[in-house]
Structure formats: structure tokens, C-alpha cells
Amino acid sequence: MADYEAQVVVIAGGPSGLAAAVQAAEDGADVILIEKNAAIGGAANMGMGPLAIGSKYQQRQMIDITVEKALNMFMEYTHYNVDGRLVKRYFEQSAETIEWLEDMGVEFEGAYKYFTKSEATWHIVKTDQGIGPRAASFMNKALYARAQELGVKVLLETAGKKILMEDGRVCGVLAADKDGKEVEIACKAAIICTGGGGANPEFIKEQTGYTFGVDMFNFAIPGNVGDGIKMAWEAGAAKVPVRIEQAANFEGIDELPQSVPNVLMQPNLLVNKFGKRVMDEEQMQNTTYLSNAASHQKDRVLFSIVDTSIVKDYIRNGVDEISMVRFDPDVSDFFEGVEMAEKTGNKGLFKADSIEELAEKCGIDVDALVETVDDYNDYCDGYDEEFFKRKKYLRPLTKAPYYAAAVRPGGYGTVGGIRINENCECCGDDFMPIPGLYAAGADACNLYDDSYMFLLPGNSMGWAVNSGRIAGMEAAEYVDGEDD
Ligand SMILES: Cc1cc2nc3c(=O)[nH]c(=O)nc-3n(C[C@H](O)[C@H](O)[C@H](O)COP(=O)(O)OP(=O)(O)OC[C@H]3O[C@@H](n4cnc5c(N)ncnc54)[C@H](O)[C@@H]3O)c2cc1C
């Protein structure tokens, strides 16, 4: 005898799960949502907002982005290694999703770029404290309130463990409460939304080859350990590659004043352990590209280097590039920030009185770095014949002390794992849907091929909310049909 009964069980309460629960309930389904943690929101509580294409904000701001343009960009970027029908459905729904969220009380600041070369697709949620990290927690709260208003039963501190199947169809979900007591919920459809496995080093190693804390420094949201992916595989869903949603990591410097990462994330001289440049540093603004570039180096590390005159220039004139995450061009407390790093024993930041000493401290080939800096300083007088960096970003390194920050591969978590179709139905190796089983959000995010598509920012949360909605509407329709 089951402990609870519902038509649809949503496993997890991040943005994908909340959106799935709200949509399924709006479409008439009786829904239970179970969430492992004591609070809802998942990783998205740390983020700022979702992608939309063709929203009213973009129209008002005269931003030229259509579903056709975004879809073409996306498919080119991923070399068509993704499901074009699914991407199209997601993009087509995304503008209306902004209004759906507004109807439940979410407000938006507008549509923004993440970095200069990206498109303004990032719809940042308005808060009572201005723009900043954690803005999207306001969206999660509104989704949660709407779910409760619609009568969705929410069981917190209840972790999904297994999808129960009968005659090849979903018939229930087995979960455990905070004391480990089994909770059985009978249902006709289950939607898996557990946010990937970014907090599970073994899962990361097994699925991606990276070693957490050694050559991978991704955010690890407690509870996101790959549960849903394993449950889906066990229920017969096909395995598709799990990737790290890469975003470069500047070791330890998030704990320092923002001026420190802000200076060291500019398009400065960037070298590997051989003292060689590896890219046009202007592209560092795309944190996925930077993380990928670091992944391909010896010891998977790069170093961003500035001298004192460059820092003073940034202090006098503001930094070249700002983002909505690091939006303050004022870096006047950089030197105090470095002192703080020295006192707290930060291992990712280096200061030296000569290029040779800096190279030694960083473990870079000394002669090679001296030569690279000489060449680079020459390019600053003329033209970057090595990587064609634009003149405006070329500044010579001549005045001690010199500063460097280690840049390593990082990420927001994992994406992908469960094969789904355009209806967010989980599919087996034969591509046939498993009746009653759906997945959304990071667990089912097979959208980017090998690299997060940061040129359309807000993609990750945009996918979570929109895939949640798709799964919710499809599951509601499925259970309705089953009841007939
Ligand atoms: C610092 C940071 C900033 C970000 N900023 C942005 C941004 O501005 N825009 C953007 O597009 N993306 C952003 N992202 C990424 C975005 O937050 C994620 O893509 C999104 O949250 C994924 O949603 P999800 O619902 O799939 O998973 P999550 O939000 O991670 O939620 C997963 C939920 O599943 C629960 N759970 C896990 N296992 C179980 C289980 N067995 N049973 C029940 N519950 C379970 C977890 O407790 C969690 O609540 C950011 C990520 C980070 C880390």
C-alpha cells in the first residue's frame, strides 16, 4: 500500500522541477513534488535569470534576436550534434515563459548580454536589492508559491530513490525521508529533475574523466549527486554523454574583494606552463572558452598576468570589460585585495618583483615567459601577430610588482545523461519513450554538445524552466489519457 497517491510525481524542486509541477497542475494534474533538501530552488538560487528569445523586453530594447537566428546560431555552434526539434520547441516557448513567470509575480530587469560578444538573451530577475547573484531565488519563490496555490503537495527532505515500473510503464516513485524511512508514492507519471551530479566526485570522474578538486573546480550544489540520472537509466532510459557545463575557475579569488577577479579576468596576457600564449585573450570573456582552453594545457592551468601599470590604468579608467555578475568597473581596492590574499594563504594568486620570479612562483618556464613578455610588449607597440588581439586590449608589462592568477577548468555542474525526445519523454536505446517517464533540467540537458552555449546567456536556467514546463504539460496530457 503506497503512502501517497498522485497522478504526477515531480522529483526535485529546482527551477525545472518547480516549473514542471506548476505546469502539470495548471493543466489539471494532481501533483506531488519531492525535494531532497530542506529548501527549494536548487542551483538556480545562486543564479540571476533565464534565457528567452523574442521576448517583449528584447522587442522594447530593439534587440535583434529571433527564434530563427538563435536556432541557426545554436545548431552551427553544436555542429548539429543535438536534437534540433527540442531546441526549437524550447526557444519558441521561451518568450511566453517570461510572461508565464510574470503572471505569478516574477519581475525582470530586462534582457542582458553576459559579455560583449554574447547576445542579450539573459533575462535577469528583479529583486528588492538590485541586480546581483541570487536574483533567480526570487523566481524560485514565486514558482513555489504558485505550486502551493495550485494545490501541489510538496514533501521536503524527501529524496527520490527509484522509479517503480509495471508492465513497462511508470507506476510509482520510491523515496526516503530525512530519517531514511521509505516513502512510496503511487503515480502514473514521474518527472526527473534532480540537477545532475556536480557534487559527486566519483560520478564526475566516471562520466567526464575530470578529478574534482585536482583538475576540475566546479560548483558543487549539495544534493546534486546524479540520483535522477541513475534512476532513469535503471528504468530503461538510454545513456547519453554527461558533460561538465564549463566555466573557468580563478582559484580561491571569489572570497576576495571583487576588484581582484575583476582585474584578473580582463583580456590580460594569458600563458600556459610553457610560458606560451594560447589564444586571443579577448575571448577570455566567454568563461566556457576559457575553461576549455585551460583544460587543454599541461596540468590543466593557465595564468592571467598583469603588471602594476596595467592595474593602475584599470584603477584610473575602470576595467575594459564588465559583466552583470562583476558589474563594478571600480577596482581601486585591488592592492588591498592582494594583501588580503597573501594573509589568507591564497594559493591561486601570485605576486613577484620580476617576470623571472613570477614564472618561478607559478611553475612556468622562466626563459619562455621572459621571451613571451618581450614579444607581447613589442605587439603592444604595433600589432599582435601571434593571436591578433585587438589594439585596445594590448598593454605592455613593464612595471613591478607583477601579478598572476591561476585559471583552471570549472563549471556550474554536470549537464546531460538521460536521453529525451522533444516532449521531454525519457527514451530507451530504441528511441521509444518509456510510458510515464519524463526528465527536465540539467539531468536531461543534452543541448550543448561538448561546450556550454554561452553566446546565448541564460541558456542553462532557460532550459531548466522551459524543459520543466514541456515535461509538465506532456505528463499532464499523458495521465489524462491514461484515466480515460
Ligand atoms: C553560481 C551559479 C550561477 C548560475 N547562474 C545562472 C544564470 O544566471 N542563468 C542560467 O541560465 N543558469 C545559471 N546557472 C545554472 C542554473 O542554475 C542551472 O542550470 C539550473 O539551476 C538547473 O536547474 P535544475 O532544476 O535542473 O537543477 P537544480 O537547480 O540544481 O535543482 C536540482 C534540485 O534537485 C534536488 N535533488 C537532487 N537529488 C534529488 C533526489 N534524489 N530527490 C529529490 N530532490 C533531489 C536538489 O536538492 C535540488 O534542489 C548558475 C549556476 C550556478 C552554480
The ligand as an SDF file (V2000), in Angstrom:
LIG
                    3D

 53 58  0  0  0  0  0  0  0  0999 V2000
   26.6200   30.1510   -9.1640 C   0  0  0  0  0  0  0  0  0  0  0  0
   25.6850   29.7650  -10.2660 C   0  0  0  0  0  0  0  0  0  0  0  0
   25.0900   30.7660  -11.0160 C   0  0  0  0  0  0  0  0  0  0  0  0
   24.2320   30.4250  -12.0790 C   0  0  0  0  0  0  0  0  0  0  0  0
   23.6470   31.4270  -12.7840 N   0  0  0  0  0  0  0  0  0  0  0  0
   22.8460   31.1290  -13.8310 C   0  0  0  0  0  0  0  0  0  0  0  0
   22.1600   32.1490  -14.5580 C   0  0  0  0  0  0  0  0  0  0  0  0
   22.1430   33.3240  -14.1660 O   0  0  0  0  0  0  0  0  0  0  0  0
   21.4660   31.7670  -15.6680 N   0  0  0  0  0  0  0  0  0  0  0  0
   21.4200   30.4810  -16.0960 C   0  0  0  0  0  0  0  0  0  0  0  0
   20.8460   30.2110  -17.1430 O   0  0  0  0  0  0  0  0  0  0  0  0
   21.9730   29.4830  -15.3650 N   0  0  0  0  0  0  0  0  0  0  0  0
   22.6720   29.7730  -14.2530 C   0  0  0  0  0  0  0  0  0  0  0  0
   23.2270   28.7680  -13.5120 N   0  0  0  0  0  0  0  0  0  0  0  0
   22.8910   27.3670  -13.8540 C   0  0  0  0  0  0  0  0  0  0  0  0
   21.4610   27.0600  -13.3710 C   0  0  0  0  0  0  0  0  0  0  0  0
   21.3210   27.4560  -12.0320 O   0  0  0  0  0  0  0  0  0  0  0  0
   21.1500   25.5710  -13.5170 C   0  0  0  0  0  0  0  0  0  0  0  0
   21.2670   25.2200  -14.8690 O   0  0  0  0  0  0  0  0  0  0  0  0
   19.7290   25.2650  -13.0610 C   0  0  0  0  0  0  0  0  0  0  0  0
   19.5720   25.5720  -11.7000 O   0  0  0  0  0  0  0  0  0  0  0  0
   19.4200   23.7910  -13.3090 C   0  0  0  0  0  0  0  0  0  0  0  0
   18.1230   23.5590  -12.8450 O   0  0  0  0  0  0  0  0  0  0  0  0
   17.6680   22.1100  -12.3920 P   0  0  0  0  0  0  0  0  0  0  0  0
   16.2770   22.2520  -11.9170 O   0  0  0  0  0  0  0  0  0  0  0  0
   17.9810   21.1530  -13.4510 O   0  0  0  0  0  0  0  0  0  0  0  0
   18.6380   21.7430  -11.1790 O   0  0  0  0  0  0  0  0  0  0  0  0
   18.9540   22.4590   -9.8140 P   0  0  0  0  0  0  0  0  0  0  0  0
   18.6100   23.8860   -9.8220 O   0  0  0  0  0  0  0  0  0  0  0  0
   20.3530   22.1110   -9.4670 O   0  0  0  0  0  0  0  0  0  0  0  0
   17.9920   21.7340   -8.7890 O   0  0  0  0  0  0  0  0  0  0  0  0
   18.1220   20.3650   -8.5340 C   0  0  0  0  0  0  0  0  0  0  0  0
   17.3420   20.0190   -7.2740 C   0  0  0  0  0  0  0  0  0  0  0  0
   17.2800   18.6160   -7.1670 O   0  0  0  0  0  0  0  0  0  0  0  0
   17.3020   18.2610   -5.8020 C   0  0  0  0  0  0  0  0  0  0  0  0
   17.5900   16.8210   -5.7270 N   0  0  0  0  0  0  0  0  0  0  0  0
   18.7390   16.1940   -6.0560 C   0  0  0  0  0  0  0  0  0  0  0  0
   18.5930   14.8600   -5.9110 N   0  0  0  0  0  0  0  0  0  0  0  0
   17.3200   14.6490   -5.5100 C   0  0  0  0  0  0  0  0  0  0  0  0
   16.5720   13.4920   -5.2070 C   0  0  0  0  0  0  0  0  0  0  0  0
   17.1040   12.2560   -5.2770 N   0  0  0  0  0  0  0  0  0  0  0  0
   15.2910   13.6310   -4.8160 N   0  0  0  0  0  0  0  0  0  0  0  0
   14.7210   14.8620   -4.7090 C   0  0  0  0  0  0  0  0  0  0  0  0
   15.4010   16.0000   -4.9580 N   0  0  0  0  0  0  0  0  0  0  0  0
   16.6770   15.8970   -5.3850 C   0  0  0  0  0  0  0  0  0  0  0  0
   18.3540   19.1970   -5.2720 C   0  0  0  0  0  0  0  0  0  0  0  0
   18.2880   19.2900   -3.8700 O   0  0  0  0  0  0  0  0  0  0  0  0
   17.9710   20.4970   -5.9870 C   0  0  0  0  0  0  0  0  0  0  0  0
   17.0270   21.2340   -5.2430 O   0  0  0  0  0  0  0  0  0  0  0  0
   24.0220   29.0700  -12.4090 C   0  0  0  0  0  0  0  0  0  0  0  0
   24.6050   28.0700  -11.6360 C   0  0  0  0  0  0  0  0  0  0  0  0
   25.4190   28.3990  -10.5640 C   0  0  0  0  0  0  0  0  0  0  0  0
   26.0290   27.3080   -9.7500 C   0  0  0  0  0  0  0  0  0  0  0  0
  1  2  1  0
  2  3  1  0
  2 52  2  0
  3  4  2  0
  4  5  1  0
  4 50  1  0
  5  6  2  0
  6  7  1  0
  6 13  1  0
  7  8  2  0
  7  9  1  0
  9 10  1  0
 10 11  2  0
 10 12  1  0
 12 13  2  0
 13 14  1  0
 14 15  1  0
 14 50  1  0
 15 16  1  0
 16 17  1  0
 16 18  1  0
 18 19  1  0
 18 20  1  0
 20 21  1  0
 20 22  1  0
 22 23  1  0
 23 24  1  0
 24 25  2  0
 24 26  1  0
 24 27  1  0
 27 28  1  0
 28 29  2  0
 28 30  1  0
 28 31  1  0
 31 32  1  0
 32 33  1  0
 33 34  1  0
 33 48  1  0
 34 35  1  0
 35 36  1  0
 35 46  1  0
 36 37  1  0
 36 45  1  0
 37 38  2  0
 38 39  1  0
 39 40  1  0
 39 45  2  0
 40 41  1  0
 40 42  2  0
 42 43  1  0
 43 44  2  0
 44 45  1  0
 46 47  1  0
 46 48  1  0
 48 49  1  0
 50 51  2  0
 51 52  1  0
 52 53  1  0
M  END
$$$$
